[in-house]
Amino acid sequence: MQITIYVLILIAVVILNIVGIIGSIVPAIPGPPLCLAALVISFFYFPGKITITLLVISILLCLLSTTIDYFAPMLVTKLGGGSKYAIVGSSLGLIIGFFFPPVGILWIPFVCALIGELIANFKLKKAFKVALLSFLSFILTIGFKLVLCTVIFFLSIKPFF
């Protein structure tokens, strides 16, 4: 009975982490919070193997990640002089690009942000600058979330072994 619970909890932790890592790229899935949930499960299932300090730092980093994820694209696009069309284009491009991995995930958001800004301004040079900034913001936020989720994944499964 004890082994069955142990295996079920391990499976739950691994699934939460895998879906969380996927969610670092896919906009509709909250990646870092899912990985954090896996860490919380490990924290309570293995008292003392994961410290409260590590848990608090992970929570703060997940909050920071979520905040950056929501505000960085808008802020970077605004600082670059972009419009809401570029932000919407980049977001739609990410959803469309998910169906054409790996190239689609990287390039379709850029192209859609470019098209969105061209619709708003009709100035190619400005639209290219805004699309590039939007793309760089996207890459940096995804990179941060992927690193965070990967670290949390290893921290949450380490107590099982």
C-alpha positions in Angstrom: 0.0 0.0 0.0 2.8 2.4 0.9 4.6 1.8 -2.4 1.5 2.4 -4.4 1.0 5.8 -2.8 4.6 6.6 -3.3 4.4 5.7 -7.0 1.2 7.7 -7.5 2.7 10.8 -5.8 5.8 10.4 -8.0 3.7 10.1 -11.1 1.6 13.2 -10.1 4.8 15.2 -9.4 6.4 14.2 -12.8 3.2 14.9 -14.7 2.7 18.3 -13.1 6.3 19.2 -13.9 6.2 18.0 -17.6 2.9 19.9 -18.2 4.5 22.9 -16.4 7.6 22.8 -18.7 5.3 22.6 -21.7 3.3 25.5 -20.2 6.5 27.6 -20.2 6.1 27.7 -24.0 2.4 27.4 -24.5 0.6 30.6 -23.4 -2.7 28.9 -22.2 -0.9 26.6 -19.7 0.4 28.2 -16.4 3.9 26.5 -16.4 5.7 27.8 -13.3 2.6 27.5 -11.0 2.2 23.8 -12.1 5.8 23.1 -11.3 5.4 24.9 -8.0 2.5 22.7 -7.2 4.7 19.6 -7.7 7.3 21.1 -5.4 4.7 21.8 -2.7 3.5 18.1 -3.0 7.2 17.0 -2.5 7.6 19.4 0.4 4.6 18.0 2.2 5.3 14.3 1.3 8.9 14.5 2.3 9.1 16.8 5.3 12.6 18.1 5.9 14.0 17.1 2.5 12.9 20.4 0.9 13.5 23.4 3.2 10.9 26.2 3.8 13.5 28.6 2.5 13.7 26.8 -0.8 9.9 26.7 -1.0 9.6 30.4 -0.3 12.3 31.3 -2.9 10.5 29.1 -5.4 7.2 30.8 -4.7 8.7 34.3 -5.1 10.4 33.3 -8.4 7.2 31.9 -9.7 5.4 35.1 -8.8 8.1 37.1 -10.5 8.0 34.8 -13.6 4.2 35.2 -13.9 4.4 39.0 -13.5 7.2 39.3 -16.0 5.3 37.0 -18.4 2.2 39.2 -18.3 3.8 42.6 -18.4 7.2 42.3 -20.3 5.7 42.0 -23.8 3.4 45.0 -23.3 6.1 47.1 -21.7 8.8 46.2 -24.3 6.4 46.8 -27.1 5.3 50.1 -25.6 8.9 51.2 -25.0 9.6 50.3 -28.7 6.7 52.6 -29.8 4.5 49.7 -30.8 0.7 49.4 -30.8 -1.7 47.0 -29.3 -2.0 45.3 -32.7 1.7 44.1 -32.3 1.0 42.7 -28.9 -2.2 40.9 -30.1 -0.4 39.7 -33.2 2.5 38.3 -31.2 0.1 36.4 -28.9 -2.0 35.0 -31.7 1.2 34.1 -33.5 2.4 32.1 -30.5 -0.9 30.1 -30.5 -0.7 29.5 -34.2 3.0 28.7 -34.1 2.4 26.0 -31.5 0.9 23.8 -34.2 4.1 24.1 -36.3 7.0 23.3 -33.9 9.8 24.2 -33.5 10.1 26.9 -36.2 6.5 28.0 -35.9 6.9 28.7 -32.1 9.9 31.0 -32.9 9.0 32.8 -36.1 5.2 33.0 -36.4 4.9 35.3 -33.3 7.5 37.6 -34.9 5.7 37.6 -38.3 2.3 38.2 -36.7 3.7 41.0 -34.5 5.1 42.6 -37.7 1.8 42.2 -39.5 -0.1 43.7 -36.5 2.2 46.7 -36.4 2.0 47.2 -40.1 -1.8 47.2 -39.8 -1.5 49.9 -37.2 1.2 52.1 -38.8 2.1 51.1 -42.4 5.8 51.9 -41.6 8.0 48.8 -42.3 11.0 50.0 -40.4 9.1 50.8 -37.2 7.0 47.6 -37.5 10.2 45.5 -37.9 11.7 47.2 -34.8 8.6 46.6 -32.7 8.3 43.0 -33.9 11.9 42.3 -33.1 11.5 43.8 -29.6 8.3 41.7 -29.1 10.2 38.6 -30.2 13.1 39.2 -27.9 10.8 39.8 -25.0 9.0 36.6 -25.8 12.3 34.6 -26.0 13.6 36.0 -22.7 10.4 35.3 -20.8 10.2 31.8 -22.2 13.8 31.2 -21.4 13.3 32.4 -17.8 10.2 30.2 -17.3 12.0 27.2 -18.9 15.0 27.5 -16.6 12.8 28.0 -13.5 10.5 25.1 -14.4 13.5 22.8 -15.1 15.2 23.6 -11.8 11.9 23.1 -9.9 11.4 19.8 -11.7 14.7 18.5 -10.4 14.2 19.9 -6.9 10.7 18.3 -6.7 11.8 14.8 -7.8 15.1 14.7 -5.9 13.5 13.6 -2.6 12.0 10.5 -4.3 15.5 9.1 -5.0 
